[in-house]
Amino acid sequence: MDARRTHMHRNPLNTILLILSLTLSLGAMAGCTPTDTVDIEDIHYDIESNYLPRVNFGQKYEPKGNYILHGAGQAANGVTISFDNYVQGLGDLSLMPAISMGYVAPHHNFIDWTAYMKQGLERYPDEYVMLQVGVHFNRDEDPDNVYYEQIADGEMDTLVKALILNLKSFDRPVYVRPGFEFNGEWNGYTDASIYKRAFIRFCELVEEAEAKNIAILWCYNPDASEKNYLKYYPGDEYVDWWAIDIFRIGSIESENTLSFLEDAEAHHKPVMITEATPYTFDVGAEEGWDEWFVPYFDFIRNHPVIKATCYINWKWTDYPQWSNWGDARLEESTTVLAHYIEELSDPIYLHAGSKDVLTPLLYRYEDLDTED
C-alpha cells in the first residue's frame, strides 16, 4: 500500500505531539511576503514509523503532517550525474528524492544554469522534483572576494533580480538559501549587520519579482568557528525555514547544533538539513554506516522539528579543496546502500511523486498554484 495513503489507529503520543504542534503554530507565519496564520492539518499522523512524530508550523512548502522531505544532489550545474546516479542506485522510483540540490550566484551565467537545470528535470517527467538552491554572496566561497555589502546597498539589484526571475521561471517550489553558511569563515561574511541587510534586500527583491515559488531558508554551519548564529538572523518575517549543514560526526549532536534546533522551534520554523555528507569516510570501502549514518539518522529520528534532509552523493576526493573529505557516493557500496534504502523506506519520508499526490501535502502550495 502507498505509505502516503496509510491511516491507522492513533496512539496517545501522536495526539499529544499533534496538540503541541497546533499550539506552536499560533505564531505569525513568515517569509518574504506577509501571510496569515494557517490551520495545522492532521495528515497521516498515524503512519507506522520509528521516528518521533513531526511538529508543524505551516511555513511555506513545509510538508503537512508527519513527513520529512527527502532530497539529494549535488552539482554546481544543476540536476546532473550525481543526482542521476543516486536515483539509479536507489533502484526504486518510489524512493526518488523530492528535492534536487544546486548552487548559483549573481555573478554566474545563471541563464545557462537555469536551462541546464530544466534540462535535468526533464529527465524525470513523471516525478515532481523540487529544487533546493544555495545562492553565493561571494565569488564561490572566496572569503577575500565577497560582495554581500554591494547586495545590501542595492548596487547589485539588477543582477540579483535577474537571478530571482530565473528561479521564478521554474514551475515548482524552489527552496533558496541566500548567502548560505553565513557563519563560515570560508565565506567571509564577517560583519553580521551587513549580512542581515543583504539577506533582507534579497527577500525584498523576491517580493518585487512576485516570485511566489521561492521559499527562503536561513542556513547555518555548526562546524564554523563562529557559533553565535542569532546575531546573523534577519528576522522571522524574512525566513520560511531554518537550515543546517551536517558533515562532521561531532556536529551531529553538538551543543550548538541542539541549541539551533531548539531556537528554530521557538521561532516556529521547520528545519531543513540542506547539506549532509559522511565527512572523511569512503562509502565505497564500506565505511561510515555505523560511525556516521546511524548517528545521523538517529539525529533526524529524535528531533521532530527536522522536516527535510538533503544528502550530498559526491566523490569529494576529486576536488583538491576537499581532498580529505572522502567518497560519499552510495552507489559504490551495496552494504551501505542497502541500509540507506531501508532507512528511507520508513513512511515518514516524503519522496517525489506525481504533482497531484505531492503538492497537496505542502503548506501554502496554493499560493503558487493559483497562477498555473
C-alpha positions in Angstrom: 0.0 0.0 0.0 1.2 3.5 -0.7 2.6 4.9 2.6 1.1 8.3 1.8 -2.4 6.8 2.0 -1.9 4.6 5.1 -4.1 5.6 8.0 -4.1 3.6 11.3 -5.3 3.9 14.8 -3.9 7.0 16.6 -1.7 6.4 19.6 -1.7 8.9 22.6 1.9 10.1 21.9 0.9 11.2 18.4 -2.1 13.0 19.7 -0.1 14.8 22.4 2.6 15.9 19.9 -0.1 17.0 17.4 -1.6 19.2 20.0 1.9 20.6 20.7 2.4 21.4 17.1 -1.0 23.1 16.9 0.0 25.3 19.9 3.4 26.2 18.4 1.8 27.2 15.1 -0.2 30.0 16.5 2.6 32.5 15.9 2.8 34.6 12.8 3.8 32.7 9.6 7.0 34.0 7.9 8.6 34.5 4.6 9.4 37.4 2.3 5.7 38.2 1.9 3.0 38.7 4.6 0.9 35.7 5.4 -2.0 34.8 7.7 -1.9 32.0 10.3 -3.0 28.7 8.8 -4.7 25.8 10.3 -2.5 22.8 11.0 -3.9 19.7 9.4 -3.9 16.2 10.8 -2.4 14.5 7.8 -1.0 10.9 8.3 0.0 11.2 11.9 -0.9 7.6 12.3 1.7 6.1 10.0 3.8 3.3 11.4 7.2 4.9 11.9 10.0 4.6 14.5 10.6 8.4 14.2 9.2 10.8 16.6 6.1 12.5 15.0 7.0 15.8 13.3 5.8 19.2 14.6 4.1 21.6 12.1 4.3 25.3 11.7 2.5 25.8 8.4 5.5 27.5 6.8 6.0 27.9 3.0 6.3 24.5 1.3 6.7 22.7 4.6 5.3 19.2 4.4 2.0 18.9 6.2 1.6 16.4 9.0 4.1 13.7 9.8 6.5 13.9 6.9 10.2 14.6 6.2 11.1 15.7 2.7 13.9 13.6 1.0 16.4 15.4 -1.1 19.8 14.7 -2.7 22.5 16.1 -5.0 24.7 18.0 -5.6 26.2 19.8 -8.6 27.1 23.3 -9.4 25.4 23.0 -12.7 22.1 21.6 -11.6 20.4 18.2 -11.9 23.4 16.2 -13.2 25.2 12.9 -12.9 25.4 12.8 -9.1 21.7 13.1 -8.7 21.1 10.6 -11.6 23.5 8.1 -10.0 21.8 8.5 -6.6 18.4 7.8 -8.2 19.6 4.8 -10.1 21.4 3.5 -7.1 18.2 3.5 -5.1 16.7 1.4 -7.9 13.1 2.3 -7.0 11.4 5.4 -8.3 9.0 5.3 -5.3 12.1 6.4 -3.2 13.2 9.1 -5.7 14.2 12.4 -3.9 11.5 15.1 -3.8 14.3 17.7 -3.8 17.4 18.1 -6.1 20.2 20.4 -4.9 22.2 23.1 -6.8 24.2 26.3 -6.4 24.3 29.6 -8.2 25.4 33.2 -7.7 24.6 36.7 -9.2 27.9 36.7 -10.9 27.4 33.4 -12.6 25.9 32.8 -16.1 22.6 31.9 -14.4 20.7 31.9 -17.7 22.7 28.8 -18.9 22.5 27.4 -15.4 18.7 27.6 -15.4 18.5 26.0 -18.8 20.7 23.2 -17.6 18.6 22.7 -14.5 15.5 22.5 -16.5 17.1 20.0 -18.9 18.0 17.8 -16.0 14.4 17.9 -14.6 13.0 16.9 -17.9 14.6 13.5 -17.5 12.0 12.8 -14.8 8.8 13.9 -16.5 6.5 11.8 -14.3 8.1 12.8 -11.0 7.6 16.2 -9.3 11.1 17.1 -8.2 11.5 20.4 -6.4 14.8 22.4 -6.1 17.0 23.5 -3.2 19.4 26.2 -4.3 22.3 27.8 -2.4 23.0 31.4 -3.6 26.5 32.7 -3.0 27.1 36.3 -1.8 30.7 35.9 -2.8 32.8 34.6 -5.6 32.4 30.9 -4.9 33.4 30.7 -1.3 36.4 33.1 -1.6 36.4 35.0 1.7 38.6 37.7 0.1 36.1 38.3 -2.7 32.8 38.9 -1.1 30.0 41.2 -2.4 27.4 41.0 0.3 27.8 44.7 1.1 27.0 45.6 -2.6 23.9 43.4 -2.4 22.9 45.1 0.9 23.4 48.6 -0.6 21.3 47.8 -3.6 24.3 48.1 -6.0 23.6 44.6 -7.4 19.8 44.9 -7.6 19.7 44.3 -11.4 21.8 41.2 -11.3 20.1 39.8 -8.2 16.6 40.4 -9.5 17.5 38.8 -12.8 18.7 35.7 -10.9 15.5 35.7 -8.9 13.4 35.9 -12.1 15.3 32.8 -13.4 14.4 31.0 -10.2 10.8 32.2 -10.6 10.7 30.6 -14.1 10.7 27.1 -12.6 7.2 25.6 -12.4 7.7 24.2 -9.0 8.8 25.3 -5.4 12.4 26.4 -5.1 13.9 26.4 -1.6 16.6 29.2 -1.7 19.5 29.7 0.7 20.7 33.3 0.3 24.3 33.7 1.5 24.2 30.1 2.8 26.5 29.1 5.7 26.6 32.7 6.8 28.9 32.0 9.8 31.5 30.1 7.8 34.9 31.8 7.8 35.3 30.3 4.3 32.6 32.7 3.1 33.9 35.9 4.6 30.6 37.3 5.8 32.4 38.8 8.9 30.0 41.6 9.5 26.7 40.2 10.7 24.9 43.6 10.2 25.9 43.7 6.6 24.9 40.1 6.1 21.4 40.7 7.5 20.9 43.7 5.2 22.0 41.7 2.2 19.6 38.9 3.2 16.7 41.3 3.6 17.5 43.0 0.3 17.4 39.6 -1.4 14.0 39.0 0.2 12.7 42.4 -0.9 13.7 41.6 -4.5 11.9 38.3 -4.3 8.8 40.1 -3.3 9.2 42.7 -6.0 9.6 40.0 -8.6 6.5 38.3 -7.2 8.5 35.0 -7.2 5.9 33.1 -5.2 7.5 29.7 -5.9 10.5 30.7 -3.7 10.7 29.7 -0.1 13.6 31.4 1.9 16.0 29.3 4.0 18.5 30.8 6.6 21.5 28.4 6.6 23.9 27.7 9.4 27.0 25.6 9.6 27.9 24.3 13.1 31.5 23.4 12.1 32.4 27.1 11.7 34.3 28.9 14.4 31.6 31.5 14.8 28.9 29.9 16.9 26.6 32.9 17.6 24.1 32.3 14.8 21.4 34.6 16.2 23.5 37.7 15.6 23.1 36.9 11.8 19.3 36.4 12.0 17.4 38.8 9.7 14.1 38.3 11.5 11.2 35.9 11.3 9.4 37.9 8.7 12.1 37.2 6.1 12.6 33.5 6.8 10.4 30.5 6.0 12.8 27.7 7.1 15.9 27.4 9.2 18.6 25.3 7.6 21.7 23.5 8.9 24.5 21.6 7.1 25.9 18.5 8.8 29.3 17.0 7.9 31.4 16.0 10.9 30.2 13.4 13.4 30.9 15.8 16.3 28.5 18.3 14.9 25.5 15.9 14.8 24.7 16.2 18.5 26.9 19.2 19.5 25.6 21.8 21.9 25.4 24.5 19.3 23.5 22.2 16.9 21.0 21.3 19.5 20.6 24.9 20.5 19.9 25.8 16.9 17.1 23.2 16.7 15.6 24.5 19.9 15.7 28.1 18.7 14.2 27.1 15.4 11.2 25.6 17.2 10.9 28.6 19.4 10.7 30.8 16.3 8.1 28.4 14.7 10.4 27.4 11.9 10.8 23.9 10.4 14.5 22.8 9.8 15.9 21.5 6.6 19.3 19.7 6.6 20.4 21.3 3.4 23.7 19.6 3.1 24.8 16.3 4.6 27.8 14.1 3.9 29.8 11.5 5.9 32.9 13.6 6.2 36.2 11.6 5.8 34.5 8.3 5.2 34.9 6.2 2.0 31.5 4.7 1.4 32.8 2.6 -1.5 35.2 0.9 1.0 32.1 0.0 3.1 33.0 2.7 5.7 30.7 5.0 7.6 27.4 3.3 8.2 27.8 2.6 11.9 30.1 5.6 12.5 28.2 8.3 10.7 24.9 7.2 9.1 23.5 5.6 12.2 24.1 8.7 14.4 22.8 10.9 11.6 19.5 9.1 11.1 19.1 8.9 14.9 19.6 12.7 15.0 16.7 13.1 12.5 14.6 10.5 14.2 14.8 12.2 17.6 14.2 15.8 16.6 10.7 16.5 15.4 11.5 20.0 14.1 13.5 18.5 11.2 11.2 18.3 8.2 13.7 17.8 5.3 17.1 16.3 4.6 19.4 16.5 1.6 22.3 14.1 1.1 25.4 15.0 -1.0 26.1 12.0 -3.1 29.6 13.1 -4.2 33.2 11.9 -4.6 34.8 14.7 -2.7 38.3 13.5 -3.3 38.0 14.6 -7.0 38.4 18.2 -5.8 41.7 19.4 -4.4 40.0 21.7 -1.8 38.1 18.7 -0.4 40.7 16.0 -0.9 40.3 14.6 2.6 36.5 14.6 2.7 36.2 11.0 1.3 33.8 9.4 -1.2 30.1 9.7 -0.3 28.6 8.0 -3.3 26.1 5.5 -2.1 26.1 3.6 -5.3 29.6 2.4 -4.6 28.6 0.2 -1.7 26.0 -2.5 -1.8 26.0 -2.8 2.0 25.7 0.9 2.9 23.2 1.5 0.1 21.0 -1.4 1.4 20.9 0.1 4.9 20.2 3.5 3.5 17.3 2.3 1.4 15.9 0.5 4.4 16.0 3.8 6.4 14.4 5.8 3.6 11.6 3.2 3.3 10.2 4.4 6.6 6.8 6.0 5.6 7.7 9.3 7.3 9.9 10.1 4.3 8.2 12.0 1.5 9.7 11.3 -1.9 9.0 12.6 -5.4 5.7 11.6 -6.9 3.1 12.9 -9.3 2.3 16.6 -8.8 -1.3 15.7 -7.8 0.0 13.5 -5.0 2.9 15.6 -3.7 1.6 19.2 -3.8 -1.5 18.8 -1.6 1.0 17.8 1.1 2.8 21.1 1.1 1.7 24.1 3.1 0.9 27.2 1.0 1.4 25.5 -2.3 -1.9 27.0 -3.3 -0.3 30.4 -3.3 1.8 29.2 -6.3 -0.8 27.0 -7.9 -3.3 29.8 -8.3 -1.1 31.1 -11.1 -0.9 27.8 -13.0 
